[in-house]
Amino acid sequence: MRTLNDRTAWRTLLGYARPQRRTILCGGMLVLLSGLAAAAQPLAAKALVDRLGSGGGITGLLALLVGLALAGAAIAMAGSYLLERAAESVVLGARTRLARRLLSVRVPAVQRAEPGDLLSRFTGDTTLLREVCTHALVGLVTGSATTVVMVVMMGVMDPVLLGLTLGVLLVVGLLALAGMPMIEKASHAAQRAVGETGARLERVLGAFRTVKAAGAEDRELTAIERGAEDAWRAGVRSARWEALVHGFNGLAVQASFLAVLAVGGARVATGAIPLSTLVAFLLFLFFLEEPIGQVLHAGSKLQVGLAAVRRLGEVDRMETEPTGTGTAGTGAAHLTFTDVRFRYGPDLPEVLRGVSVDVPALGMTAFVGPSGAGKSTLFALVERFYEPDSGHIGLDGLDLADWDLAVLRAGIGYVEQDAPLLSGSLRENLVYGRQDATDEEVRAVVAQTRLDALVDRLPDGLDTPVGHRGTFLSGGERQRVALARALLSRPQLLLLDEITSQLDAVNEMAIRDVVTTAAKTMTVLVVAHRLSTVTQADRIVVLDNGVVRATGTHDELVLTDPLYAEFAATQLLTGG
């Protein structure tokens, strides 16, 4: 995957923050105002000390200092909350955008990537944007501005003693600690929601072809967005408590400042402490610690954030599926392959080398041949998981490239070779391609595919979980569930890849009868390695080394094609 350059990475980073720019600007202005309020306090302190030295009244100056402290703390709380809320909104937007992109990506692009790595981008890298797009950017600007202001003002002053403030810090610090458990609780809820959302996305990526064949992208996206919104709400709760805690911490510093000022003022009055300018200077040193820390923290966070943005940008550059013209219905599903050539990569050999086949509407067409002959690849091209390098694939007289993908796949029932299932209940897997199926229709297809005995012995029947990728079921049961799911969607074109490979003789015979019956009302394409399945086909296409070797019925091919005759004699039609 391509990596973003520095300029593009910065532009992308600012792009994530742009929808929240008003909130970030308001929060940043409040943070800057709180810093300026802190910077004004040493000047007020100097005036107070001077007033004490001259014997004047100090009530007004004390009120000013208290007002500056309280106003600064309140402004800091409000600014912190706005920035935290904006940060959570940035993460929500990034996760929604990333999920939408991933579910529109082409199958080859996902296969070239590691699902775990994609998940880490969705969970970890988007989380890194939380501070980068708000606190880091704002801290860099406000910290730099506050530092410059304080340094300039300190340049015209002399330093003075700064007293200890442990007592005040302890009292106010206890108030801050009281909010820590609430932050932990809200953060835990946010992480749990993120984990559940990531698990949902991993489920989709683990059965990517099934999701696309069922046309379930929008439904999965809705579920992922719902989980991301749950994480956002928990994050906002955490932000609220963090704002309060940080505000109390700031108040502790301000209160300690007032305590030092009071003691220092008394000592000035008695002549124990020298010049007021020294007090003001040291206070500037004290307040300078925070803006310098902001700049350093922002610099490190921005580096981490740019790395995360580059990783997210790589996903944005993954190839997505094309959109068609919105053609309706698959009609009688007359399928044609004309001189189709295909390879899985530019440096890999051709899998299909000029395949031409005419598959008439209705009936069963079986594809047989050695492993690697290109049989399963033909099915992948029909589903448009891949596009042919050259040649033409037509459906009802129209090139597949001109079909709308959702419409095309809605008319195709696809049973993969390894028959993957999705985590969830048996019912959820059966109706995955057709959410509006009635209980009667589900029961009928269960009986049709010989799954009724399985349903009867499961503890919760159709509502029993099947485990991750159907690990609670046997291979044959998974194949029958996949077939039932395909039949329930009422397709015009049914693609069956090694449908009987893991079935015993009794179930194979039953499923063979189901497929034979289905071929009377739809076009059925079968990749098979069992002779008993192939002999039921209306026509058989023999593939070898990416080309069509022969076409005909079982009886015809036994007499005319030596390769097929050998397969028939050994009853070993190798899958591939």
C-alpha positions in Angstrom: 0.0 0.0 0.0 1.2 3.5 -0.9 2.5 5.7 1.9 1.6 9.4 2.2 4.3 12.1 1.9 4.8 14.7 4.6 2.7 17.4 2.9 -0.1 15.0 2.1 0.0 13.6 5.6 -0.4 17.0 7.1 -3.2 17.8 4.8 -4.9 14.6 5.7 -4.4 15.3 9.4 -6.0 18.7 9.1 -8.8 17.1 7.0 -9.8 14.8 9.9 -9.9 17.9 12.2 -11.8 20.1 9.7 -15.4 19.1 10.5 -14.7 20.0 14.1 -12.8 23.2 13.4 -15.3 25.5 15.1 -15.3 23.5 18.3 -11.5 23.2 18.2 -11.2 26.9 17.6 -13.5 27.8 20.5 -11.7 25.3 22.8 -8.3 26.7 21.7 -9.4 30.3 22.4 -10.6 29.3 25.8 -7.3 27.5 26.6 -5.4 30.6 25.4 -7.5 32.8 27.5 -6.8 30.6 30.6 -3.1 30.9 29.8 -3.3 34.7 29.5 -5.2 34.8 32.8 -2.4 32.9 34.4 0.2 35.3 32.9 -1.7 38.3 34.3 -1.6 37.0 37.8 2.2 37.7 38.4 1.5 41.3 37.3 -1.3 41.6 39.8 0.9 40.0 42.4 3.6 42.6 41.8 1.1 45.4 42.2 -0.2 43.8 45.4 3.2 43.5 46.9 4.0 47.1 45.9 0.8 48.2 47.6 1.7 46.3 50.7 5.0 48.0 50.8 3.4 51.4 50.6 0.8 50.6 53.2 -2.1 51.0 50.8 -5.3 48.9 50.7 -5.2 45.5 49.1 -8.8 44.4 49.1 -9.4 45.3 45.4 -6.2 43.5 44.3 -7.0 40.4 46.3 -10.4 40.3 44.7 -8.8 40.7 41.3 -6.4 37.8 42.0 -9.2 35.6 43.2 -11.3 36.5 40.2 -8.4 35.7 37.8 -7.8 32.4 39.5 -11.5 31.3 39.4 -12.1 32.6 35.9 -8.9 30.9 34.6 -9.9 27.6 36.1 -13.5 27.8 34.7 -12.3 28.8 31.3 -9.7 26.0 31.3 -12.5 23.4 32.2 -14.7 24.6 29.4 -11.9 24.7 26.9 -10.7 21.2 27.9 -14.2 19.8 27.6 -14.7 21.3 24.1 -11.4 19.9 22.9 -12.1 16.5 24.3 -15.6 16.4 22.7 -14.1 17.5 19.4 -11.5 14.8 19.7 -14.1 12.1 20.2 -16.0 13.4 17.2 -12.8 13.3 15.1 -12.3 9.6 16.1 -16.0 8.8 15.3 -15.7 10.4 11.9 -12.4 8.6 11.1 -13.8 5.2 12.1 -17.0 5.7 10.1 -15.0 6.8 7.1 -12.5 3.9 7.4 -15.3 1.3 7.8 -17.1 2.7 4.7 -13.9 2.5 2.8 -13.1 -1.1 3.8 -16.5 -2.4 2.9 -16.2 -0.9 -0.6 -12.7 -2.2 -1.2 -12.2 -4.9 -3.9 -11.5 -8.5 -2.8 -7.9 -8.6 -4.2 -7.0 -5.5 -2.2 -8.2 -7.1 1.1 -6.5 -10.4 0.3 -3.2 -8.6 -0.1 -3.6 -7.0 3.3 -3.5 -8.6 6.7 -7.0 -8.5 8.4 -5.3 -7.9 11.8 -3.4 -5.0 10.5 -6.6 -3.5 9.0 -8.3 -3.9 12.4 -5.4 -2.2 14.2 -5.9 0.8 11.9 -9.6 0.9 12.7 -9.1 0.6 16.5 -5.6 1.8 17.4 -4.6 4.3 14.7 -7.9 6.1 14.8 -7.6 6.4 18.5 -4.3 8.2 18.1 -6.1 11.0 16.2 -7.9 11.8 19.5 -5.2 14.0 20.9 -3.4 14.9 17.7 -6.2 16.6 15.9 -7.1 18.7 19.0 -4.8 19.0 22.0 -1.5 18.6 20.0 -2.5 21.2 17.3 -4.0 23.6 19.8 -1.2 23.0 22.4 1.4 23.8 19.8 -0.2 27.2 19.0 -1.3 28.3 22.4 1.8 26.9 24.2 4.1 28.8 21.8 2.1 32.0 22.1 1.9 31.9 25.9 5.6 31.1 26.2 6.6 34.1 24.0 4.4 36.4 26.0 5.8 35.2 29.4 9.4 35.3 28.2 9.0 38.9 27.0 7.4 40.0 30.2 10.1 38.2 32.3 12.8 39.9 30.4 11.9 43.2 32.1 11.7 41.8 35.6 13.8 40.4 38.4 13.1 37.1 40.3 11.6 36.6 43.9 11.0 33.7 46.2 8.3 31.2 45.6 6.9 29.4 48.7 5.9 25.8 49.1 2.2 24.9 48.5 1.9 21.3 49.6 -1.0 21.9 51.9 -3.2 23.5 49.3 -2.2 21.0 46.7 -3.2 18.2 49.0 -6.7 19.6 49.7 -7.6 20.4 46.1 -5.8 17.3 44.8 -8.1 15.1 46.8 -11.1 16.7 45.0 -9.4 15.8 41.7 -8.7 12.2 42.7 -12.4 11.8 43.5 -13.2 11.9 39.7 -10.5 9.3 38.7 -12.8 6.2 39.1 -15.4 7.8 36.9 -12.8 8.5 34.2 -11.6 4.8 34.4 -15.2 3.5 34.2 -16.1 5.7 31.2 -12.8 4.8 29.5 -13.3 1.1 30.0 -16.8 1.4 28.5 -15.3 3.2 25.5 -12.6 0.6 25.0 -15.2 -2.2 25.3 -17.4 -0.6 22.6 -14.4 -0.2 20.4 -13.4 -3.9 20.9 -17.0 -5.0 20.0 -17.0 -2.8 16.9 -13.6 -4.2 15.9 -14.8 -7.7 16.4 -17.8 -7.0 14.1 -15.4 -5.7 11.4 -13.2 -8.7 11.8 -16.2 -10.9 11.3 -16.9 -9.1 8.0 -13.3 -9.3 6.8 -13.2 -13.0 7.8 -16.1 -13.8 5.4 -15.6 -11.0 2.9 -16.9 -12.8 -0.1 -20.0 -14.0 1.7 -20.8 -10.4 2.8 -20.5 -9.1 -0.7 -22.3 -12.0 -2.3 -25.2 -11.4 0.1 -25.2 -7.7 -0.7 -24.9 -7.0 3.1 -22.4 -4.2 3.0 -24.9 -1.5 4.1 -26.3 -3.7 6.9 -22.8 -4.4 8.2 -21.9 -0.7 8.0 -24.9 0.3 10.0 -23.9 -2.2 12.8 -20.3 -0.9 12.8 -21.5 2.7 12.9 -23.7 1.9 15.8 -20.8 0.4 17.8 -18.6 3.4 16.9 -21.3 5.8 18.2 -21.5 3.8 21.5 -17.7 4.3 21.8 -18.2 8.0 21.1 -20.8 8.4 23.8 -18.6 6.7 26.4 -15.6 8.8 25.3 -17.6 12.0 25.8 -18.5 10.9 29.3 -14.8 10.3 30.0 -14.0 13.7 28.5 -16.5 15.4 30.9 -14.8 13.9 34.0 -11.3 14.6 32.6 -12.2 18.2 32.1 -13.3 18.5 35.8 -10.2 16.7 37.1 -7.9 18.8 35.0 -9.8 21.9 36.2 -9.3 20.9 39.8 -5.6 20.4 39.2 -5.3 23.8 37.7 -7.3 25.2 40.7 -4.8 23.5 43.0 -1.9 25.4 41.3 -3.8 28.7 41.5 -4.7 28.1 45.2 -1.1 27.4 46.0 -0.1 30.5 44.3 -2.5 32.6 46.5 -1.2 30.9 49.6 2.4 31.8 48.6 1.3 35.3 47.8 -0.4 35.7 51.2 2.7 34.5 53.1 5.1 36.4 50.9 3.0 39.6 51.3 3.1 39.3 55.0 6.9 38.8 54.9 7.2 41.8 52.6 5.2 43.9 55.1 7.7 42.9 57.8 10.7 43.4 55.6 11.7 39.8 55.6 11.3 39.4 51.8 12.8 41.8 49.3 11.5 43.3 46.0 8.0 42.6 44.6 9.5 42.3 41.1 11.3 39.2 42.3 8.0 37.6 43.3 6.5 38.4 40.0 9.4 37.0 38.1 9.4 33.7 40.0 5.7 33.4 39.4 6.3 33.8 35.7 8.8 31.0 35.9 6.2 28.9 37.7 3.5 29.5 35.0 6.0 29.0 32.2 6.3 25.3 33.0 2.9 24.5 31.5 3.2 26.2 28.1 6.6 24.8 27.5 5.3 21.3 28.4 2.4 21.9 26.0 4.8 22.6 23.1 7.0 19.5 23.9 4.0 17.3 24.3 2.4 18.6 21.1 5.6 17.9 19.1 5.8 14.3 20.2 2.1 13.7 19.7 2.1 15.2 16.2 4.9 12.7 15.2 2.8 9.8 16.4 -0.3 11.2 14.8 1.4 11.7 11.4 2.4 8.0 11.5 -1.2 7.0 12.2 -2.5 9.3 9.4 -0.1 7.7 6.9 -1.5 4.3 7.8 -5.0 5.4 7.5 -4.2 7.1 4.2 -2.9 3.8 2.8 -6.4 2.4 3.3 -7.9 5.4 1.5 -5.8 4.4 -1.5 -6.9 0.8 -1.7 -8.8 0.0 -4.8 -12.6 0.1 -4.4 -15.3 -1.8 -6.4 -16.7 0.0 -9.4 -20.3 1.0 -9.7 -22.5 -0.2 -12.6 -25.4 1.3 -14.5 -28.2 0.0 -12.3 -29.4 -2.7 -14.7 -32.4 -4.6 -13.3 -33.0 -8.4 -12.7 -30.9 -11.3 -14.0 -33.7 -12.7 -16.1 -33.1 -16.3 -17.3 -29.4 -16.1 -16.3 -27.9 -17.0 -19.7 -24.1 -16.9 -19.1 -21.4 -16.6 -21.7 -17.6 -16.7 -21.4 -15.8 -15.4 -24.5 -12.0 -15.7 -24.7 -11.6 -14.9 -21.0 -8.0 -14.5 -19.7 -7.1 -13.8 -16.1 -4.1 -13.9 -13.7 -4.0 -13.1 -10.0 -1.0 -10.8 -10.3 1.2 -9.3 -13.0 4.1 -11.6 -12.0 1.9 -14.7 -11.8 1.0 -17.1 -14.5 -2.3 -17.0 -16.3 -5.0 -19.1 -14.6 -7.4 -18.7 -17.5 -6.0 -18.7 -21.0 -8.8 -17.9 -23.4 -11.8 -19.7 -21.9 -15.0 -19.7 -24.0 -18.1 -21.4 -22.7 -21.8 -20.9 -23.4 -24.0 -21.7 -20.4 -27.7 -21.8 -21.4 -30.4 -20.6 -19.0 -31.8 -23.3 -16.7 -30.2 -26.7 -16.1 -27.0 -27.8 -14.4 -23.5 -27.2 -15.9 -20.6 -28.9 -14.1 -17.0 -27.8 -14.4 -14.4 -30.5 -13.8 -10.6 -30.7 -14.2 -7.3 -31.0 -12.3 -6.5 -28.7 -9.4 -5.5 -25.3 -10.6 -7.4 -25.6 -13.9 -9.3 -22.4 -13.1 -12.8 -23.7 -12.1 -13.2 -21.7 -8.9 -11.7 -18.7 -10.6 -14.5 -18.6 -13.1 -17.0 -18.4 -10.2 -15.0 -15.5 -8.7 -15.2 -13.6 -12.0 -18.9 -14.1 -12.3 -19.3 -12.6 -8.8 -17.0 -9.8 -9.9 -14.6 -10.4 -7.0 -12.1 -10.0 -9.8 -12.2 -8.5 -13.3 -10.9 -10.5 -16.3 -7.7 -9.2 -17.9 -9.3 -9.6 -21.3 -12.2 -11.3 -23.0 -15.9 -10.9 -22.2 -18.3 -12.4 -19.6 -22.0 -11.8 -20.5 -25.2 -12.3 -18.5 -28.4 -12.2 -20.5 -26.6 -10.5 -23.3 -25.0 -7.7 -21.2 -21.4 -7.5 -20.1 -21.0 -8.1 -16.3 -19.0 -4.8 -16.1 -22.2 -3.0 -17.0 -24.3 -4.5 -14.2 -24.8 -2.7 -10.9 -23.0 -4.9 -8.4 -25.8 -5.0 -5.8 -28.3 -6.0 -8.5 -26.0 -8.6 -10.0 -25.2 -10.3 -6.7 -28.8 -10.2 -5.5 -29.6 -12.6 -8.4 -26.7 -15.0 -7.6 -26.5 -17.6 -4.9 -22.9 -18.5 -4.1 -21.7 -21.4 -2.0 -17.9 -21.2 -1.5 -15.6 -24.1 -1.4 -14.9 -23.8 2.3 -18.5 -22.7 3.1 -17.6 -20.0 5.7 -20.2 -19.0 8.3 -20.3 -15.8 10.3 -20.3 -15.7 14.1 -23.9 -15.5 15.3 -26.9 -17.8 15.4 -27.8 -20.5 12.8 -30.9 -18.4 11.9 -28.8 -15.3 11.3 -26.6 -17.3 8.9 -29.5 -18.8 7.0 -31.3 -15.4 6.4 -28.0 -13.5 5.8 -28.7 -12.9 2.1 -32.5 -12.4 2.6 -33.5 -10.6 5.8 -37.2 -10.7 5.1 -37.5 -14.5 4.9 -40.4 -15.9 6.9 -40.1 -18.7 9.5 -42.0 -21.0 7.1 -39.5 -20.4 4.4 -36.6 -20.9 6.7 -38.1 -24.2 8.0 -38.7 -25.3 4.4 -35.1 -24.8 3.3 -33.8 -26.4 6.5 -35.8 -29.5 5.7 -34.8 -29.3 2.0 -31.1 -29.4 2.8 -31.4 -32.0 5.6 -30.6 -29.6 8.4 -33.7 -30.4 10.4 -32.0 -33.1 12.4 -29.3 -30.6 13.4 -31.8 -28.0 14.4 -33.7 -30.5 16.6 -30.6 -31.4 18.6 -29.2 -27.9 19.1 -30.0 -26.5 22.5 -31.7 -23.3 21.2 -32.7 -24.6 17.7 -32.2 -22.0 15.0 -31.1 -19.4 17.6 -28.1 -21.5 18.7 -24.7 -19.7 18.1 -22.5 -21.4 15.4 -19.2 -20.1 16.7 -16.5 -18.1 14.9 -16.7 -19.1 11.2 -19.1 -21.9 12.2 -16.6 -23.8 14.3 -19.4 -25.4 16.3 -20.6 -27.2 13.2 -19.0 -30.0 11.1 -17.7 -29.3 7.6 -20.7 -31.0 6.0 -23.1 -29.1 8.2 -21.4 -25.8 7.2 -21.8 -26.8 3.6 -25.5 -27.5 4.0 -26.0 -24.2 5.8 -24.3 -22.4 3.0 -26.4 -24.1 0.4 -29.6 -23.4 2.4 -28.6 -19.7 2.7 -28.1 -19.5 -1.1 -31.4 -21.2 -1.9 -33.3 -19.0 0.6 -32.2 -15.9 -1.4 -34.1 -17.3 -4.4 -31.4 -16.7 -7.0 -31.6 -17.0 -10.8 -28.0 -18.2 -10.9 -26.6 -20.7 -8.4 -22.8 -21.2 -8.1 -21.8 -24.3 -6.1 -18.1 -24.8 -5.5 -17.4 -28.3 -4.2 -20.8 -28.5 -2.6 -20.6 -32.2 -1.7 -16.9 -32.5 -0.8 -17.5 -33.0 3.0 -20.8 -34.9 2.9 -21.4 -38.5 3.6 -23.1 -40.7 1.0 -26.6 -40.3 2.4 -26.5 -36.5 2.7 -24.7 -36.3 -0.7 -27.6 -38.1 -2.4 -30.1 -35.8 -0.7 -28.2 -32.6 -1.6 -27.7 -33.9 -5.1 -31.5 -34.2 -5.4 -31.9 -30.7 -4.1 -29.5 -29.3 -6.7 -31.2 -31.3 -9.5 -34.5 -29.9 -8.5 -33.1 -26.3 -8.3 -31.7 -26.7 -11.8 -35.3 -26.9 -13.2 -36.0 -23.3 -12.2 -32.6 -21.6 -12.3 -29.2 -21.8 -13.9 -26.8 -24.0 -11.7 -23.0 -24.1 -12.1 -21.2 -26.7 -10.2 -17.6 -27.3 -9.5 -17.3 -31.0 -8.4 -14.8 -33.7 -7.9 -17.3 -36.6 -7.2 -18.4 -38.5 -10.2 -21.9 -39.1 -8.7 -22.5 -35.3 -8.8 -21.1 -34.7 -12.3 -23.2 -37.4 -13.9 -26.4 -35.5 -12.9 -25.3 -32.4 -14.9 -27.0 -31.5 -18.2 -23.6 -30.5 -19.6 -20.0 -30.9 -18.4 -17.1 -28.5 -19.2 -13.6 -30.0 -18.8 -11.0 -27.5 -17.9 -7.2 -28.2 -18.0 -4.4 -25.7 -17.5 -6.7 -22.7 -17.9 -8.4 -23.7 -21.2 -11.6 -25.6 -22.1 -10.5 -29.0 -23.1 -14.0 -30.5 -23.9 -17.7 -30.0 -23.5 -20.5 -32.5 -23.5 -22.5 -35.0 -21.4 -21.0 -37.6 -19.3 -21.5 -40.4 -21.8 -20.1 -38.3 -24.6 -17.0 -37.2 -22.7 -16.2 -40.7 -21.6 -15.9 -41.7 -25.2 -14.2 -38.5 -26.6 -12.0 -37.1 -23.9 -9.1 -39.2 -22.5 -8.7 -36.9 -19.4 -12.3 -37.1 -18.5 -12.4 -40.8 -19.2 -9.5 -41.3 -16.7 -11.3 -39.2 -14.1 -14.5 -41.2 -14.6 -12.6 -44.5 -14.4 -11.0 -43.6 -11.0 -14.0 -41.6 -9.8 -11.6 -38.9 -8.8 -12.4 -35.5 -10.1 -9.8 -33.3 -8.3 -11.0 -30.0 -6.8 -9.3 -26.7 -7.6 
